[in-house]
Amino acid sequence: MEKIPQLFVESNLEECVDGEKARVDCRIIQDNIEVKVKKGEKIPEFIDPKRAKFMKKEVYDRFHFYVDKYEHKMMCNAIIILPDRRTEIRLYKGDELMLLPVEGYVSSIIAGVGNRVRKSDAFAAITTKKGEVHYLKPPKTGVVVYIDEFTNRPHYVYYILPEE
C-alpha cells in the first residue's frame, strides 16, 4: 500500500486551538521551535499562541486550492511531508511553481512527488494514437510537489517547485 504525503497549511489560532487543546492535527512554529500536536492534545506551556504560527493538517489532494490558478504562486505557507515521514518540502507564500500539463492518448507518470527533475530529465511520457511516445521535460530543474490528476481522461498537471 502506497502512503500519500501529508500537507500542512498556514492557519490561525482559532482553527487549530480550542482553549488549551488542539482542534486538529497541527504544527506550531515559534521562533526556532516547531511542535507537532495531534487533535485533542494539550498545547505545550512554552508556546505563546500570540507569537506562534499555526499550520493545520489538510487533505493532500486539496493542495491545488492553495495555488493561485493564474499566477501559479503559493497563496499561503505550506509543508509537504513525504511518505517516508522524514523528508519535508517547505513552500512559502509567493513561491512560484511551474504547472506543467501532461495530456495525450495515454499519459504515463515517470517522476513522482518528492522527485527532483533536472532540465534534461523526462518527468512524464505521452503516447499518441499512432503509438509515438513523447517524453516531457521541465523548462527548469525543480522538485515535484504535487500531481493533479483529472478523472475524466488520462490527463495530469505536475506542480514543480523550481530551484533558484
DRENPA-204694 format. One record per residue (C-alpha): x, y, z; residue in three letters. Coordinates in steps of 0.2 Angstrom, whole numbers, plus 2048, in hexadecimal, padded with zeros to 3 digits. Each point is the difference from the previous one (the first is absolute). Layout:
XYZALA/...
# end
This chain:
800800800MET/8078117FBGLU/80080E80DLYS/7FB8117FAILE/809810806PRO/7F980A80EGLN/7FC8137FDLEU/80080D80DPHE/7FB8127FCVAL/801810808GLU/7F180380CSER/7FB80B80FASN/7FE7FD813LEU/7ED7FE7FFGLU/8007F27F3GLU/80E7F6809CYS/7FD803813VAL/7F17FE80BASP/805807811GLY/8107F6804GLU/7FD7F17F4LYS/8037FE7EEALA/7F07FF7F5ARG/8097F87F2VAL/8117F87FDASP/80C80F7FECYS/812806800ARG/80380F80BILE/81080B7FBILE/80780D80DGLN/8118077FCASP/80B7F17FDASN/7F57F4809ILE/7F37F57F7GLU/7F47F5809VAL/7F57F27F9LYS/7EF7FF809VAL/7F27F37FCLYS/7EE804802LYS/7FB800812GLY/811802807GLU/80580F80BLYS/80A80E7F9ILE/811801809PRO/80280D80DGLU/8108087F8PHE/7F68047F1ILE/7F98127FFASP/7F07FF7F5PRO/8028137FCLYS/8117FE7F9ARG/7FF7EF7F8ALA/7FB7FB7EELYS/7F47F27FEPHE/8007F37F2MET/7F07F57FFLYS/8007EF7F8LYS/7F68007F0GLU/7FC7F27F3VAL/80E7FF7F4TYR/7F57FF7F1ASP/7FA811804ARG/8128087FDPHE/7FA8087EFHIS/7F480B80APHE/80F809808TYR/8088047EFVAL/7FA8107F7ASP/7F97F97EFLYS/80680F7F6TYR/811805807GLU/8057EE806HIS/805807811LYS/7FE7F9811MET/7F2809809MET/8067FB811CYS/80E7F7809ASN/8007ED7FFALA/8097F1805ILE/8007F07F6ILE/8067F080AILE/8057F27F4LEU/7FA7EE803PRO/8117FC808ASP/7FA80C80EARG/812807801ARG/80180B7F1THR/7F78117FFGLU/7FD80C7F3ILE/7FD812806ARG/7F680C7F5LEU/7FE812804TYR/7F380D7FBLYS/8058077F0GLY/80B7F17FAASP/7FD7FE7EDGLU/7FD7EF7FALEU/8017F97EFMET/7EF7F87FBLEU/8047F47F2LEU/7F17F77F7PRO/8027EE7FAVAL/7F37FB7F3GLU/7FF7F37F3GLY/7F87F07FATYR/8097F780EVAL/80980A80ESER/80D7F880BSER/808807810ILE/8137FE801ILE/80480C80EALA/7F67FF810GLY/7FD80C80FVAL/811804808GLY/80A7FC7F1ASN/80D80D7FAARG/7FF8027EDVAL/80E8087F6ARG/7FD80A7F0LYS/8067F17F6SER/7F67F3809ASP/7EF7FA7FAALA/7F380180EPHE/7F17F97F6ALA/7FD7F77EFALA/7F18017F4ILE/7FC7F47F3THR/7F68067F1THR/7F27F67F7LYS/80D7FB7F3LYS/80B7F880DGLY/80E80E801GLU/807803811VAL/805811805HIS/80A804810TYR/7FC810809LEU/80E80A808LYS/7FE80F80CPRO/8078117FAPRO/80A802810LYS/8077F480ETHR/7F47FE80EGLY/7F77F480DVAL/7EF7F87FCVAL/7F480680FVAL/7EF7FA7F9TYR/7F87F77F1ILE/7EF8057FDASP/7F67F27F7GLU/7F08037F7PHE/7F47F2800THR/7F78027F0ASN/80F7FB7F5ARG/8137FC801PRO/805812804HIS/80C80680ETYR/807811805VAL/8117FF809TYR/80480E80DTYR/812802800ILE/80A80C80CLEU/80E8077F6PRO/812801807GLU/807811800GLU/
# end
